[in-house]
Amino acid sequence: MRTVRINRTALTRNALAALSGLLAGFAALTVAELVSAAVRPEAGPVTAVGGAAIDRTPVQVKDWAIRTFGENDKIVLQLGIVVTLALFAVAVGLLALRHRRTGSAAVLVFGAVGTAAAVSRPDSTGFVDGLPSLVGAVAGALLLYVLAGRLTARADAPDAETGWDRRGFLVAATAAAAASTAAGAVGRALNGRSAQDAVASRNAVRLPAPSSPAEPIPAGARLRVRGISPFTTPNKDFYRVDTALVIPKVDANGWRLRIHGEGVRRDLEFTYQDLLDRPLIEREITLCCVSNEVGGPYIGHARWIGVRLADLLKEAGVKPPSRGGKADQIIARSVDGMTLGTPVEDVMDGRDAMLALGMNGEPLPFVHGFPVRMLVPGLYGYVSACKWIEEIELTTFDAYDAYWVKRSWAREAPIKTQSRIDTPKPFARPEAGTVMVAGVAWAQHRGIEKVEIRVDAGPWRPAVLAEQDTVDTWRQWSYPWKATPGSHTLTVRATDGTGETQTEKRTKTVPDGASGWHSVVVTVD
């Protein structure tokens, strides 16, 4: 019986030691969140470590994560970080049961990792960004030291049968959990205040009428085919691919944009109101992510309103390389430190490159870059569509590699001619007879001239094209297929406005976008 009692006591102490580690980890995180309210929300350990993990993840792994988890990839990353921290916390709790000081000191490893991650981020403001992780780790280490002391067997323990202070542990653990929860709640409330200011600033925005409005979308540009992507993508459905673990919420009242660098005769700085007061253009533009695989979902279309970027550059004295300009690259910097590199020539060649303020008739949603983002029709987003932009630096491609270029993506990335079958879906089972095959095709800034469909290994047949809005928008198409029973493969290809037909050759998204024909397999009943 005594052996059984000893084993049960040991198991209980081990379980409570693991709980001690979890409580210490929880305290470290909540105290860090509270301290981050005095520094900045982005300096919190989970955000900092998650951002550092994204920065250091091999591009192939990032591409896999986007393919596998889609827009939930950051949630998966955050869950992974929390699970890893929980396992680490359990381990140090068990270690502290046997080596109290060593286990407690191990919690400081948490602080070291978080501090290093925070101060190494592109948007870091210096060592102060490491304070949340550091202070949180110290709090967690002290708590673990106290809790482990209550579990340590000794002769004068209040509970003579177990040899450790059961009641003292329960009181300390309960108090720690309550205090940690309160610290986390206060931290979230304080961090939420800046977000509330940003939300209020966005709610106060009234977009003025553009001096150069977009032409009405032709009635024939929208096909009435069930299952086809709508011509205009609602804001809530617009794709999102970026590295921001936490969406920046920027107060438009304090936002500034600086333009400087090579070939700039005079630096310029603009407030949000400065941009609103300028002549605005409104344009229909389709955006596409370079991570979009053949037939993938990371493309969308919207009506954007903003300031013509070339006009701002001209005011700063910038000339394109073709006219003797010193700079051939624009580095756009986001408030979260992201850098995107864009060819100056493309921005100033007459296309509707802009600093966008509005999307589909409303101020930019936070997730899509409020207060201001950059757009350059015809280029993949990673070299042109900087969200939450706050700085434009003129430089050269030889002098500076932007964030994605450092990670094996191409410096220049014009969007490739692509097409997609939206309906029928893969493995659909339509009935024999006329089946409407439909989808979209795009070749921004070149336009779509022709779309063709092939059934199995048969000849290519021309699809019916919807009316083209502009060369910067995608184009819907349809094809009435006389479906016969059996399994069939439907394949689509497009030809752009220059007469170039998209290639059959399949390539991955790295380094400059996927290529190949999209096909779906269906079974006709």
Beta strands, then each sheet from edge to edge (+ up, - down):
strand 1: 256-261
strand 2: 268-271
strand 3: 281-288
strand 4: 299-308
strand 5: 329-334
strand 6: 339-343
strand 7: 354-359
strand 8: 362-363
strand 9: 373-375
strand 10: 389-395
strand 11: 418-423
strand 12: 433-442
strand 13: 448-455
strand 14: 461-462
strand 15: 464-465
strand 16: 475-483
strand 17: 486-496
strand 18: 518-524
sheet 1: 2+ 1- 10- 5+ 6-
sheet 2: 3+ 4- 7+ 8-
sheet 3: 3+ 4- 7+ 9-
sheet 4: 11+ 12- 16+ 15-
sheet 5: 14+ 13- 17+ 18-
end
